[in-house]
Structures are given as C-alpha cells and as structure tokens.
C-alpha cells in the first residue's frame, strides 16, 4: 500500500458547482474536478443551496450549511467520495420533502 505524503496541506481558494461536477480552485493554482455524484447532498441541492458555501479555516475544507455538507480538500485530492450511508441520505431527503 502506498501512502500519500503531502509537502503542505492543500487549501481551497474557490468553489463552483456545475450540473454534474464540483470544481475546486486551490491556493497553489491547481484545479480539481470531481463528479457531483460523489456528493449526493450537493447533487440534490438547489442552485441557491449549492452557491451558499464557505471555506473553513484557511481553506482546508468547504462547507455548505444549507445542505449540512462538509468536504475536506485533502479527501478530494485522495479521491474520496462521500461516506454517507444510503439510509442516512434517505432520511435527509425525506426531511427535505424529497424522499
């Protein structure tokens, strides 16, 4: 097994949510693009909810308070999708009236 060793912690500078992608600009100039399907809460969120994001700390993570979604930049770089269970997502969707 290989272990990823980062020279410095990756930090987000900006975020855009497209129809099928999450785009994250990093402070070092790199850009990440991941499938929106990896994050079902974002996928089910409205345009307004998706636009309401904020960086945590110096940009180590991104939060969407309206969707109760928090995504760490290091996890994005490692290729980690949401770990939310189907049961949890179903409850969340039902609470939103979309279940």
C-alpha positions as CSV (number, residue, x, y, z in Angstrom):
1,X,0.0,0.0,0.0
2,X,1.3,3.4,-0.8
3,X,0.9,6.4,1.4
4,X,0.4,9.9,0.1
5,X,2.8,12.4,1.7
6,X,1.9,16.0,1.1
7,X,4.5,18.7,1.3
8,X,1.9,21.1,2.5
9,X,-1.7,20.9,3.3
10,X,-3.9,21.7,0.3
11,X,-6.2,24.7,0.7
12,X,-9.2,25.7,-1.4
13,X,-9.5,29.2,-2.7
14,X,-12.8,29.0,-4.7
15,X,-15.6,26.6,-5.4
16,X,-18.0,26.2,-8.3
17,X,-20.8,23.6,-8.5
18,X,-21.8,22.7,-12.1
19,X,-24.6,20.5,-13.2
20,X,-22.5,17.3,-12.8
21,X,-19.2,18.4,-11.4
22,X,-17.7,20.0,-8.3
23,X,-14.8,22.3,-9.3
24,X,-12.4,23.5,-6.6
25,X,-9.6,26.0,-7.2
26,X,-6.6,25.6,-4.8
27,X,-4.4,28.4,-3.5
28,X,-1.4,26.9,-5.2
29,X,-3.0,27.3,-8.7
30,X,-4.3,23.8,-9.2
31,X,-7.9,23.0,-10.0
32,X,-9.8,19.8,-9.0
33,X,-12.9,18.5,-10.8
34,X,-14.8,15.6,-9.3
35,X,-18.2,14.1,-10.2
36,X,-21.1,15.7,-8.3
37,X,-22.5,12.2,-7.9
38,X,-19.8,11.6,-5.3
39,X,-21.7,14.0,-3.0
40,X,-25.4,13.3,-3.1
41,X,-26.4,16.2,-0.9
42,X,-24.8,18.6,-3.3
43,X,-26.4,16.7,-6.2
44,X,-29.8,17.1,-4.6
45,X,-29.3,20.6,-3.5
46,X,-30.9,23.6,-5.2
47,X,-28.8,26.1,-7.2
48,X,-29.2,28.6,-4.3
49,X,-28.1,26.0,-1.7
50,X,-25.1,25.0,-3.8
51,X,-24.0,28.6,-4.1
52,X,-24.1,29.1,-0.4
53,X,-20.7,27.7,0.5
54,X,-17.8,28.9,2.7
55,X,-14.3,27.9,3.3
56,X,-13.4,26.5,6.8
57,X,-10.2,27.7,8.3
58,X,-7.7,28.8,5.7
59,X,-9.5,26.6,3.1
60,X,-8.8,23.1,4.4
61,X,-12.5,22.2,3.9
62,X,-15.6,23.5,2.2
63,X,-19.0,23.8,3.9
64,X,-22.5,24.1,2.5
65,X,-24.5,25.0,5.7
66,X,-27.9,24.7,3.9
67,X,-27.1,21.1,2.9
68,X,-25.2,20.1,6.1
69,X,-22.3,19.1,3.8
70,X,-18.6,19.4,4.6
71,X,-15.9,18.3,2.2
72,X,-12.2,18.2,3.1
73,X,-9.8,19.3,0.4
74,X,-7.4,16.5,1.3
75,X,-10.1,14.0,0.8
76,X,-10.9,15.4,-2.7
77,X,-7.2,15.0,-3.6
78,X,-7.2,11.5,-2.3
79,X,-10.3,10.7,-4.5
80,X,-12.7,10.0,-1.5
81,X,-16.4,10.3,-2.3
82,X,-19.0,10.9,0.4
83,X,-19.1,8.3,3.1
84,X,-22.8,8.9,3.9
85,X,-24.8,5.7,4.1
86,X,-27.9,5.2,1.9
87,X,-30.0,5.1,5.0
88,X,-28.7,8.5,6.2
89,X,-29.2,10.1,2.7
90,X,-32.8,8.7,2.5
91,X,-33.6,10.2,5.9
92,X,-32.1,13.5,4.8
93,X,-34.1,13.5,1.6
94,X,-37.3,12.7,3.5
95,X,-36.7,15.6,5.9
96,X,-36.4,17.9,2.8
97,X,-39.6,16.5,1.4
98,X,-37.8,14.8,-1.5
99,X,-37.8,11.2,-0.2
